[in-house]
Amino acid sequence: MSGFLSESFIEFGLCGHVDKLELIKSVAMRRNASHSFLFHGPKNIGKSTCAKLLALSANCLAARDNLACFKCENCLKILKGRFEYLTALNYKFGEIPIDDIRERIISPCMLKVPNSMKSVYIINDARFFNSESANCFLKTLEEPTANVIFILITSSIDSMLPTIRSRCQLVRFDEPDLNETVKYARKICPEISDAGLDIIAGAAGSIGAAVAAASDKNIVRDSEALIAFASKISSGLNAFDAASLIERAYGDDALKTALEDFCSENILQLEELFDKIEHVCLSKQYLRLMIVYSLLYLAKKASRRDYQAVCHELSHRIDLFFQSMEAFAADYISGFKNTMTAAQIKELTEKSKRETARNKRDEFLKIVSLTLGALEKMYVQKAAAPKTGALGQIREKIAALHTYASLDGAIKTMTAGHYRDVAANINVELYLERYLMSIIEK
């Protein structure tokens, strides 16, 4: 959701959360007495975007209607990640270490902030506080320095420690309805056909993923492929069609999109690189679901050998995609070898390898989660009234190929062990293929 860093950031970036503008304005006008906020709600729906807009508006030198102008010196620094009074801590995997709280929050908080500025600390994902780092953070949260704002972000408020939750102003974010998602996506890319947009918005799973998809430069071409996919559900989808979807999601074009416009400044921005990679992966969410549906179709309509070949192709393509990402990151880091020590280069290279491995693991888990979700929706849809819309019709036609017993058996197989095993086992590729193959046996 970082593709609209201008005035349109307000219109597109908020994506259905216009009600949050009043909160942001009140902070910018110094009318809101709160110094700590907890933004909570589902993933990829705009929490981080709103946090960034709050930081922009609170420090803008030429605010319009108490919202950021996106053109002044402070706004440009924030958008480039160069503003000295904005600290963003991203915790995508693992606990928040106490040293980070001490060094990146508590120590800087002791420094005086100019009265005209707000020092903003954004912590995402705040549910990764452990008891040690939380207790260290609590004192600062209870007795903040003047002109300091904390914004904690989480998709799981129930996982937050009550001591932290009770000291923040809670701001809930809900997923906008599908019509609003379609409206935003249509504004971003008017060229998408109605049927293609219906599939993309419905299959994306969140407004963040829908907006990321609509801002992809290849979306018009890919949406046409989706319409062809939908028509082949009736006329006969084959293994080649499924492989084509996999190529669109994980082929060279997807990799090029992720890397071609990455910042070329002579400054090491490893975190920004992986943020970009995650954004590109998010933009392909609708393709992931179409791949899952193609597999569920082929499970009943293709030979066992063809189905197995497509399952293997999926695992292979995901693996190659992230191998290329790792190689790019290694080359990128090595470009700074003249300005950094060998030990620093090695540390950063290891960090990038771990982050690549985590992203790859998450990609396999997303396919598993989408498969389980698709099976459950198909099971329910078999008993429901006929569905309208391109995506609903795709699901209905594939559901017709599966019996209640086969769907029930596949769901039970997954929930009884496979899903847990994939989440716990290092070899996620093996478990994904085993699970996908179990579908044709139910």
C-alpha positions as CSV (number, residue, x, y, z in Angstrom):
1,M,0.0,0.0,0.0
2,S,3.0,2.3,-0.4
3,G,2.4,3.1,-4.1
4,F,0.6,6.4,-3.6
5,L,3.1,8.8,-1.9
6,S,1.4,12.0,-3.0
7,E,-1.9,13.8,-2.5
8,S,-3.6,10.7,-3.8
9,F,-2.1,8.9,-0.8
10,I,-5.0,10.3,1.2
11,E,-7.6,9.1,-1.3
12,F,-6.2,5.7,-2.2
13,G,-3.9,4.9,0.7
14,L,-6.7,5.1,3.3
15,C,-8.8,2.7,1.2
16,G,-12.1,2.8,3.0
17,H,-10.9,4.4,6.2
18,V,-11.8,8.0,5.6
19,D,-13.3,8.1,9.1
20,K,-9.7,8.0,10.4
21,L,-9.0,11.4,8.9
22,E,-10.7,13.2,11.8
23,L,-8.3,11.4,14.2
24,I,-5.3,12.4,12.1
25,K,-6.5,16.0,11.9
26,S,-7.0,16.2,15.7
27,V,-3.5,15.0,16.3
28,A,-2.1,17.5,13.7
29,M,-4.0,20.3,15.4
30,R,-2.7,19.3,18.8
31,R,-6.3,18.8,20.0
32,N,-5.9,15.1,20.7
33,A,-4.4,14.6,24.2
34,S,-3.4,11.0,23.5
35,H,0.2,10.2,23.0
36,S,-0.2,6.5,22.2
37,F,-2.5,4.8,19.8
38,L,-3.1,1.1,19.1
39,F,-4.2,0.5,15.5
40,H,-5.7,-3.0,15.2
41,G,-7.6,-4.9,12.6
42,P,-7.0,-7.5,9.8
43,K,-3.8,-7.6,7.8
44,N,-3.3,-5.4,4.8
45,I,-6.2,-3.0,5.2
46,G,-4.4,0.3,5.8
47,K,-3.2,0.5,9.4
48,S,0.4,1.3,8.5
49,T,-0.7,3.7,5.8
50,C,-2.8,5.7,8.3
51,A,0.1,5.6,10.8
52,K,2.4,7.1,8.2
53,L,-0.2,9.7,7.2
54,L,-0.5,10.7,10.9
55,A,3.3,11.1,11.1
56,L,3.2,13.2,7.9
57,S,0.4,15.4,9.0
58,A,1.7,16.0,12.5
59,N,5.0,17.3,11.1
60,C,3.9,19.0,7.8
61,L,5.2,22.5,7.4
62,A,2.4,23.5,5.0
63,A,-0.6,21.4,6.0
64,R,-3.8,21.8,4.1
65,D,-7.0,21.2,6.2
66,N,-4.6,19.8,8.8
67,L,-3.4,17.0,6.5
68,A,0.0,16.5,4.9
69,C,0.9,18.5,1.8
70,F,3.4,15.9,0.6
71,K,5.6,18.6,-0.8
72,C,7.3,20.4,2.1
73,E,10.8,19.5,3.3
74,N,9.5,17.4,6.2
75,C,7.0,15.5,4.1
76,L,9.6,14.7,1.5
77,K,12.0,13.5,4.2
78,I,9.4,11.2,5.7
79,L,8.4,9.8,2.3
80,K,12.1,9.0,1.7
81,G,12.7,7.6,5.1
82,R,15.1,10.3,6.1
83,F,13.1,12.2,8.8
84,E,15.0,12.4,12.1
85,Y,11.7,12.4,14.2
86,L,10.2,9.3,12.7
87,T,11.2,5.8,13.8
88,A,9.6,2.8,12.3
89,L,10.2,-0.6,13.9
90,N,8.9,-3.5,11.9
91,Y,8.6,-6.9,13.6
92,K,7.2,-9.3,11.0
93,F,8.5,-12.5,12.7
94,G,9.8,-13.1,16.2
95,E,9.8,-11.3,19.5
96,I,10.6,-7.6,20.0
97,P,14.1,-7.6,21.7
98,I,14.5,-5.4,24.8
99,D,17.7,-3.9,23.3
100,D,15.6,-2.4,20.5
101,I,13.3,-0.8,23.0
102,R,16.3,0.7,24.9
103,E,18.3,1.8,21.9
104,R,15.7,2.8,19.4
105,I,12.9,4.2,21.6
106,I,13.9,4.9,25.2
107,S,17.3,6.6,24.5
108,P,16.0,8.8,21.6
109,C,12.9,9.7,23.7
110,M,15.2,11.4,26.2
111,L,16.2,14.0,23.6
112,K,14.3,17.2,23.4
113,V,11.9,17.6,20.4
114,P,11.2,21.1,19.0
115,N,7.8,22.4,19.9
116,S,6.8,22.5,16.2
117,M,7.6,18.8,15.7
118,K,6.2,15.5,16.8
119,S,8.5,12.6,17.3
120,V,6.6,9.6,16.0
121,Y,7.4,6.0,16.8
122,I,5.6,3.3,14.8
123,I,5.9,-0.3,16.1
124,N,4.6,-3.0,13.8
125,D,3.8,-5.8,14.8
126,A,3.3,-4.8,18.4
127,R,2.0,-8.3,19.4
128,F,5.6,-9.5,19.4
129,F,6.3,-7.7,22.7
130,N,7.5,-10.2,25.2
131,S,7.2,-9.6,29.0
132,E,10.7,-8.3,29.2
133,S,10.6,-5.8,26.4
134,A,7.0,-4.8,27.3
135,N,7.9,-3.9,30.9
136,C,10.9,-1.9,29.6
137,F,8.6,0.0,27.2
138,L,5.8,0.6,29.8
139,K,7.5,3.3,31.8
140,T,8.1,5.3,28.7
141,L,4.5,4.7,27.6
142,E,3.3,5.9,31.0
143,E,5.5,9.0,31.2
144,P,6.3,10.1,27.7
145,T,8.5,13.0,26.7
146,A,6.7,16.0,25.4
147,N,5.9,16.0,21.7
148,V,6.2,12.2,21.4
149,I,3.6,10.0,19.8
150,F,3.6,6.2,19.8
151,I,1.6,4.2,17.2
152,L,1.4,0.5,17.8
153,I,0.0,-1.7,15.0
154,T,-1.3,-5.2,15.3
155,S,-3.6,-7.6,13.5
156,S,-4.2,-9.5,16.7
157,I,-5.3,-7.3,19.6
158,D,-6.0,-10.3,21.8
159,S,-2.3,-11.1,21.7
160,M,-1.4,-7.8,23.1
161,L,-0.4,-7.5,26.7
162,P,-3.3,-5.9,28.7
163,T,-0.8,-3.5,30.4
164,I,0.1,-2.0,27.0
165,R,-3.3,-2.2,25.5
166,S,-4.9,-0.3,28.4
167,R,-2.4,2.7,28.0
168,C,-3.3,3.3,24.4
169,Q,-6.2,4.9,22.5
170,L,-7.7,1.9,20.6
171,V,-8.3,2.6,16.9
172,R,-10.1,-0.3,15.1
173,F,-9.8,-0.9,11.4
174,D,-12.4,-3.0,9.6
175,E,-12.2,-4.5,6.1
176,P,-14.3,-2.3,3.7
177,D,-17.0,-4.1,1.8
178,L,-16.4,-5.5,-1.6
179,N,-18.1,-2.7,-3.4
180,E,-15.8,-0.1,-1.8
181,T,-12.8,-2.3,-2.7
182,V,-14.0,-2.4,-6.3
183,K,-14.5,1.4,-6.3
184,Y,-10.9,2.1,-5.1
185,A,-9.4,-0.4,-7.5
186,R,-11.4,1.1,-10.4
187,K,-10.1,4.6,-9.7
188,I,-6.5,3.3,-9.6
189,C,-6.8,1.4,-12.9
190,P,-9.9,2.3,-15.0
191,E,-8.7,0.0,-17.8
192,I,-9.5,-3.2,-16.0
193,S,-12.7,-4.9,-17.3
194,D,-15.7,-5.3,-15.0
195,A,-15.3,-9.1,-14.9
196,G,-11.6,-8.9,-14.4
197,L,-12.0,-6.4,-11.5
198,D,-14.7,-8.6,-9.9
199,I,-12.2,-11.5,-9.8
200,I,-9.3,-9.4,-8.6
201,A,-11.1,-7.6,-5.9
202,G,-12.9,-10.7,-4.7
203,A,-9.8,-12.9,-4.8
204,A,-7.4,-10.5,-3.3
205,G,-8.7,-11.1,0.2
206,S,-8.0,-7.6,1.5
207,I,-8.3,-4.1,0.2
208,G,-4.5,-3.7,0.6
209,A,-3.9,-6.7,-1.7
210,A,-6.6,-5.3,-4.2
211,V,-5.0,-1.9,-4.3
212,A,-1.5,-3.5,-4.7
213,A,-2.8,-5.6,-7.6
214,A,-4.6,-2.6,-9.3
215,S,-1.4,-0.6,-9.1
216,D,0.7,-3.3,-10.8
217,K,1.7,-2.2,-14.3
218,N,0.8,-5.6,-15.7
219,I,-2.7,-5.8,-14.2
220,V,-4.6,-5.1,-17.4
221,R,-2.8,-8.0,-19.2
222,D,-3.2,-10.3,-16.2
223,S,-6.9,-9.4,-15.9
224,E,-7.5,-10.5,-19.5
225,A,-5.8,-13.8,-18.6
226,L,-8.2,-14.2,-15.7
227,I,-11.2,-13.8,-18.0
228,A,-9.7,-16.5,-20.2
229,F,-9.2,-18.6,-17.2
230,A,-12.8,-18.1,-16.1
231,S,-14.1,-19.2,-19.6
232,K,-11.9,-22.3,-19.6
233,I,-13.6,-23.5,-16.4
234,S,-16.5,-24.3,-18.6
235,S,-14.7,-25.3,-21.8
236,G,-11.9,-27.3,-20.2
237,L,-8.9,-26.1,-18.2
238,N,-5.7,-28.0,-18.7
239,A,-2.3,-28.3,-17.0
240,F,-0.8,-25.8,-19.5
241,D,-3.3,-23.1,-18.3
242,A,-2.5,-23.7,-14.7
243,A,1.3,-23.5,-15.5
244,S,0.6,-20.2,-17.2
245,L,-0.9,-18.8,-14.0
246,I,2.0,-20.0,-12.0
247,E,4.4,-18.2,-14.5
248,R,2.5,-15.0,-14.1
249,A,2.8,-15.2,-10.3
250,Y,6.4,-16.3,-10.0
251,G,8.1,-15.9,-13.3
252,D,10.7,-13.5,-14.5
253,D,8.2,-10.7,-15.0
254,A,7.1,-10.8,-11.4
255,L,10.7,-10.7,-10.3
256,K,11.5,-7.8,-12.6
257,T,8.5,-5.9,-11.3
258,A,9.7,-6.3,-7.7
259,L,13.2,-5.0,-8.4
260,E,13.3,-2.7,-11.4
261,D,12.2,0.5,-9.6
262,F,13.9,-0.1,-6.3
263,C,15.7,3.0,-5.0
264,S,19.1,3.4,-6.7
265,E,20.5,5.9,-4.1
266,N,23.9,5.0,-2.8
267,I,22.5,4.2,0.6
268,L,22.0,0.7,1.9
269,Q,18.2,0.1,2.3
270,L,17.8,-3.6,3.0
271,E,14.6,-3.3,5.0
272,E,13.1,-1.2,2.2
273,L,14.1,-3.9,-0.3
274,F,12.2,-6.6,1.6
275,D,9.2,-4.3,2.1
276,K,9.2,-4.0,-1.7
277,I,9.4,-7.7,-2.2
278,E,6.5,-8.3,0.2
279,H,4.5,-5.6,-1.5
280,V,4.9,-7.4,-4.9
281,C,4.0,-10.7,-3.3
282,L,0.9,-9.1,-1.9
283,S,-0.1,-7.8,-5.3
284,K,-0.2,-11.3,-6.6
285,Q,-2.7,-12.6,-4.1
286,Y,-5.5,-12.9,-6.6
287,L,-3.2,-15.0,-8.8
288,R,-2.4,-17.3,-5.9
289,L,-6.1,-18.0,-5.4
290,M,-6.6,-18.6,-9.1
291,I,-3.7,-21.1,-9.0
292,V,-5.4,-22.9,-6.1
293,Y,-8.7,-23.0,-8.0
294,S,-6.9,-24.4,-11.1
295,L,-5.4,-27.1,-8.9
296,L,-8.8,-28.0,-7.4
297,Y,-10.2,-28.1,-11.0
298,L,-7.4,-30.3,-12.3
299,A,-7.7,-32.6,-9.2
300,K,-10.9,-33.9,-10.7
301,K,-10.5,-33.3,-14.5
302,A,-6.8,-34.0,-15.2
303,S,-4.7,-37.2,-15.1
304,R,-2.9,-37.9,-11.9
305,R,0.4,-37.4,-13.7
306,D,-0.6,-34.0,-15.1
307,Y,-1.9,-32.9,-11.7
308,Q,1.3,-34.0,-9.9
309,A,3.4,-32.1,-12.5
310,V,1.5,-28.9,-11.9
311,C,1.9,-29.3,-8.1
312,H,5.6,-29.8,-8.6
313,E,5.8,-26.8,-11.0
314,L,4.2,-24.6,-8.3
315,S,6.8,-25.6,-5.7
316,H,9.6,-25.3,-8.1
317,R,8.6,-21.8,-9.3
318,I,8.2,-20.5,-5.8
319,D,11.6,-21.8,-4.9
320,L,13.3,-20.3,-8.0
321,F,11.5,-16.9,-7.3
322,F,13.1,-16.6,-3.9
323,Q,16.4,-18.0,-4.9
324,S,16.6,-15.1,-7.4
325,M,15.5,-12.7,-4.6
326,E,18.3,-13.9,-2.4
327,A,20.9,-13.6,-5.2
328,F,19.8,-10.0,-5.9
329,A,20.0,-9.1,-2.2
330,A,23.5,-10.6,-1.9
331,D,24.6,-8.6,-5.0
332,Y,23.0,-5.5,-3.6
333,I,24.8,-5.8,-0.2
334,S,28.1,-6.6,-1.8
335,G,27.9,-3.3,-3.6
336,F,28.7,-1.6,-0.3
337,K,31.8,-3.6,0.4
338,N,34.0,-0.5,0.0
339,T,32.2,1.4,2.7
340,M,31.5,-1.4,5.2
341,T,33.6,-4.0,7.0
342,A,33.7,-7.6,6.0
343,A,31.9,-8.5,9.3
344,Q,29.1,-6.0,8.6
345,I,28.7,-7.4,5.0
346,K,28.5,-10.9,6.4
347,E,26.0,-10.0,9.0
348,L,23.7,-8.2,6.5
349,T,24.0,-11.1,4.1
350,E,22.9,-13.5,6.7
351,K,20.0,-11.3,7.7
352,S,18.9,-11.1,4.1
353,K,19.1,-14.9,3.8
354,R,16.9,-15.3,6.9
355,E,14.4,-12.8,5.6
356,T,14.3,-14.4,2.2
357,A,13.7,-17.8,3.8
358,R,10.9,-16.4,5.9
359,N,9.3,-14.8,2.9
360,K,9.6,-18.0,1.0
361,R,8.1,-20.0,3.9
362,D,5.2,-17.5,4.1
363,E,4.6,-17.9,0.4
364,F,4.1,-21.7,0.8
365,L,1.9,-21.2,3.9
366,K,-0.3,-18.7,2.0
367,I,-0.9,-21.3,-0.7
368,V,-1.9,-23.8,2.0
369,S,-4.2,-21.3,3.7
370,L,-5.8,-20.3,0.5
371,T,-6.4,-24.0,-0.4
372,L,-8.1,-24.7,2.9
373,G,-10.2,-21.5,2.6
374,A,-11.2,-22.5,-1.0
375,L,-12.2,-26.0,0.1
376,E,-14.3,-24.6,3.0
377,K,-16.1,-22.1,0.8
378,M,-16.8,-24.7,-1.9
379,Y,-18.2,-27.0,0.7
380,V,-20.6,-24.2,1.9
381,Q,-21.4,-23.0,-1.6
382,K,-22.6,-26.5,-2.6
383,A,-25.5,-26.0,-0.3
384,A,-26.1,-22.3,-1.1
385,A,-28.0,-20.5,-3.8
386,P,-26.2,-20.0,-7.1
387,K,-23.6,-17.2,-7.0
388,T,-23.4,-14.1,-9.2
389,G,-20.2,-12.5,-10.3
390,A,-17.2,-14.0,-12.1
391,L,-15.5,-15.2,-9.0
392,G,-18.6,-16.7,-7.5
393,Q,-19.3,-18.6,-10.8
394,I,-15.7,-19.9,-10.9
395,R,-16.1,-21.3,-7.4
396,E,-19.5,-22.8,-8.1
397,K,-18.3,-24.6,-11.2
398,I,-15.3,-26.1,-9.5
399,A,-17.4,-27.0,-6.4
400,A,-19.7,-29.0,-8.7
401,L,-16.8,-31.3,-9.6
402,H,-16.3,-32.3,-6.0
403,T,-18.7,-34.3,-3.8
404,Y,-19.5,-33.4,-0.3
405,A,-17.5,-36.4,0.9
406,S,-14.4,-35.5,-1.0
407,L,-14.5,-31.9,0.2
408,D,-15.1,-33.0,3.7
409,G,-12.3,-35.5,3.6
410,A,-9.8,-33.0,2.2
411,I,-10.7,-30.4,4.8
412,K,-10.4,-32.9,7.6
413,T,-7.1,-34.2,6.3
414,M,-5.7,-30.7,6.4
415,T,-7.1,-29.5,9.7
416,A,-6.2,-32.8,11.4
417,G,-2.5,-32.6,10.6
418,H,-1.2,-31.1,7.4
419,Y,-1.8,-27.5,8.2
420,R,-0.1,-27.9,11.6
421,D,2.8,-29.9,10.0
422,V,3.3,-27.2,7.4
423,A,3.4,-24.5,10.0
424,A,5.9,-26.4,12.1
425,N,8.1,-28.2,9.6
426,I,11.1,-26.6,7.9
427,N,10.4,-28.5,4.6
428,V,7.3,-26.6,3.7
429,E,7.6,-27.5,0.0
430,L,7.4,-31.2,0.7
431,Y,4.3,-30.8,2.9
432,L,2.6,-28.5,0.4
433,E,3.0,-31.1,-2.4
434,R,1.9,-33.9,0.0
435,Y,-1.2,-32.0,0.9
436,L,-2.1,-31.1,-2.7
437,M,-1.7,-34.7,-3.7
438,S,-4.0,-35.8,-0.9
439,I,-6.9,-33.9,-2.5
440,I,-7.2,-36.2,-5.4
441,E,-7.4,-39.2,-3.0
442,K,-10.4,-37.9,-1.1
